[in-house]
């Protein structure tokens, strides 16, 4: 009887461990593509007209605003976690590949829109 209990316990332990391993696979990288203009958190979608959007964005960021993605097509403004990457494209139309967390994009790649 003891031997049967030991085998049953060992079998249960192996079943639990092997089922846990099937869930421990690599996480899937599900990046999203976003389109819009690199703007600033002060102006967002609305820069004062007539505008040099690049100059306005740079001025606002120097005054303490943060770079954001202004998506006029969806009337949304997204925060960006990688300000250094966004700083290469102020006021320009871009494509961002990254992950969305709430209203914040974690960008992996930003390039000029074609």
C-alpha positions in Angstrom: 0.0 0.0 0.0 2.9 2.4 0.8 4.4 1.6 -2.5 1.2 2.4 -4.3 0.8 5.7 -2.5 4.4 6.7 -3.3 3.9 5.9 -7.0 0.6 7.9 -7.0 2.2 10.8 -5.3 5.2 10.8 -7.7 2.8 10.5 -10.7 0.7 13.4 -9.5 3.9 15.5 -9.0 5.1 14.7 -12.5 1.7 15.6 -14.0 1.6 18.9 -12.2 5.2 19.8 -13.2 4.7 18.8 -16.9 1.4 20.8 -17.1 3.2 23.8 -15.7 5.9 23.5 -18.3 3.4 23.7 -21.1 2.4 27.2 -19.9 6.0 28.4 -19.5 6.6 28.9 -23.2 8.0 32.1 -24.6 5.7 35.1 -24.5 4.3 36.2 -27.9 5.5 39.6 -29.1 2.3 41.3 -30.2 3.4 44.7 -31.4 0.9 47.3 -32.7 1.4 49.8 -35.4 0.4 53.4 -34.7 0.2 56.3 -37.1 0.2 60.0 -36.3 2.4 63.1 -35.7 5.0 63.5 -33.0 3.5 66.4 -31.0 3.8 67.6 -27.4 1.6 67.1 -24.3 0.7 70.8 -24.1 -0.7 71.1 -27.7 -1.6 67.5 -28.5 -3.8 67.5 -31.6 -4.2 71.3 -31.7 -1.1 73.5 -32.5 -1.8 77.2 -32.8 -2.3 78.1 -36.5 -0.6 79.0 -38.7 2.0 76.6 -37.6 5.4 75.3 -37.9 4.5 72.2 -35.9 8.1 71.2 -35.5 9.1 74.5 -33.9 6.0 74.6 -31.7 6.6 71.0 -30.5 10.3 71.7 -29.8 9.4 74.9 -27.9 6.8 73.2 -25.8 9.1 70.3 -24.9 11.8 72.7 -23.9 9.2 74.4 -21.6 8.5 71.1 -19.9 6.0 69.3 -22.1 6.6 65.7 -23.1 6.6 64.2 -26.6 3.3 62.4 -27.5 1.8 60.8 -30.6 -1.1 62.8 -31.9 -3.4 60.5 -33.9 -5.9 62.9 -35.7 -7.6 60.0 -37.5 -8.8 58.6 -34.2 -8.8 61.9 -32.3 -6.4 60.4 -29.7 -3.2 61.5 -28.0 -0.9 58.8 -26.7 1.9 59.3 -24.2 5.3 57.9 -25.3 7.7 56.2 -22.9 10.8 56.6 -25.0 11.2 60.4 -25.2 14.7 60.2 -26.7 13.5 58.2 -29.6 10.5 60.5 -30.2 12.8 63.6 -30.0 14.2 62.6 -33.4 10.9 63.3 -35.1 9.3 66.5 -33.6 6.2 67.7 -35.6 6.6 65.0 -38.2 4.3 62.3 -39.5 5.5 58.9 -38.2 4.8 55.2 -37.9 5.4 53.7 -34.5 5.7 50.0 -33.7 5.3 49.2 -30.0 3.0 48.1 -27.2 0.0 50.0 -25.8 -0.5 50.1 -22.1 -3.6 52.2 -21.3 -3.0 55.5 -23.0 0.8 55.0 -23.2 2.8 53.6 -26.1 6.1 51.7 -25.4 7.7 52.3 -28.8 10.3 49.9 -30.2 10.7 51.7 -33.5 9.7 55.1 -34.9 10.1 55.9 -38.5 8.9 58.6 -40.9 5.6 57.9 -42.5 5.9 57.3 -46.2 
